[in-house]
Amino acid sequence: MFSPAIGSIVVQRLIVPSLGRKTDEAKVKNAIAPAQTAIEAIESLAADSPYLLGSEASIADFYLIPILMYLSQTPEFEVITAQTPKLRRWRDELSLLPNVKKLCA
């Protein structure tokens, strides 16, 4: 999940342009399917609860929240997460928490 989502999509969409360079659209395009596969696999494991794996936050939450927060700033987010309602709801709810707001500011 980390490599295609962050290493290609986020870097190419957010970092590269901020450096005055042009996005490599081929890298972005090639990263969509692997990121989508990974996020759908995580969706299949996610619990129907406030956190990914249950009623308490775990390392899984802390690992995934920054990835999804950055990914959500790209046009590819909608396509990649289209079939993941639990993860989208989880991201939306966690993004309201004060500490997550600070982290993602």
C-alpha positions in Angstrom: 0.0 0.0 0.0 2.7 2.5 1.0 4.8 2.2 -2.1 2.2 2.7 -4.9 0.1 5.2 -2.9 2.8 7.4 -1.5 5.9 6.5 -3.5 4.2 7.1 -6.8 0.8 8.8 -6.6 1.3 11.2 -3.7 4.9 12.1 -4.6 4.0 12.7 -8.2 0.8 14.6 -7.5 1.9 16.7 -4.5 5.7 16.8 -4.1 7.0 16.9 -7.7 4.8 19.9 -8.7 5.8 21.7 -5.5 9.4 21.5 -6.7 8.5 23.0 -10.0 8.7 19.8 -11.9 6.2 18.0 -14.1 4.2 15.0 -12.8 5.1 11.7 -14.4 1.6 10.6 -15.5 2.8 7.1 -16.4 4.0 6.5 -12.8 0.7 7.7 -11.4 -1.3 5.6 -13.9 0.7 2.5 -13.1 0.3 2.9 -9.4 -3.5 3.1 -9.3 -4.3 -0.6 -9.7 -1.8 -1.8 -7.0 -3.0 0.9 -4.6 -6.6 0.0 -5.3 -5.8 -3.7 -4.7 -4.1 -2.9 -1.4 -6.8 -0.6 -0.1 -9.5 -3.1 -1.0 -7.6 -5.9 0.8 -7.4 -3.6 3.9 -11.2 -2.9 3.5 -11.9 -6.6 3.6 -10.0 -6.9 7.0 -11.4 -3.7 8.6 -13.8 -4.1 11.4 -17.2 -2.3 11.6 -16.0 -0.3 14.5 -14.4 3.1 15.3 -10.9 1.8 14.4 -9.6 -0.5 11.8 -9.3 -3.6 13.9 -11.8 -3.0 16.7 -12.8 -0.6 19.4 -9.3 0.7 20.2 -6.7 2.4 18.0 -3.9 0.1 16.9 -0.7 0.4 14.9 -2.8 -0.2 11.8 -4.7 3.1 12.4 -1.5 5.0 12.9 0.1 3.6 9.9 -2.8 4.1 7.5 -4.2 7.5 8.5 -1.3 9.6 7.0 -1.3 7.5 3.8 -5.0 8.1 3.3 -4.9 11.7 4.3 -2.2 12.5 1.7 -3.8 10.2 -0.9 -7.2 12.1 -0.4 -5.5 15.2 -1.7 -5.1 13.6 -5.1 -7.6 13.1 -7.9 -6.9 9.3 -7.8 -8.4 9.0 -4.3 -11.9 8.7 -5.5 -11.1 5.9 -7.9 -8.8 4.0 -5.5 -11.3 4.1 -2.6 -14.6 3.8 -4.6 -15.2 0.3 -3.3 -14.1 0.9 0.3 -17.0 2.4 2.3 -15.6 1.3 5.7 -12.2 2.9 5.1 -13.7 6.1 3.7 -16.0 6.4 6.8 -13.0 5.6 9.1 -10.9 8.2 7.4 -13.7 10.8 7.6 -14.3 10.1 11.3 -10.6 10.1 12.3 -9.9 13.3 10.4 -12.2 15.1 12.9 -10.0 14.1 15.9 -7.9 17.0 17.2 -4.6 15.1 17.1 -5.2 13.9 13.5 -6.0 17.5 12.5 -2.7 18.6 14.0 -0.8 15.8 12.3 -2.3 16.6 8.9 -2.2 20.3 9.1 
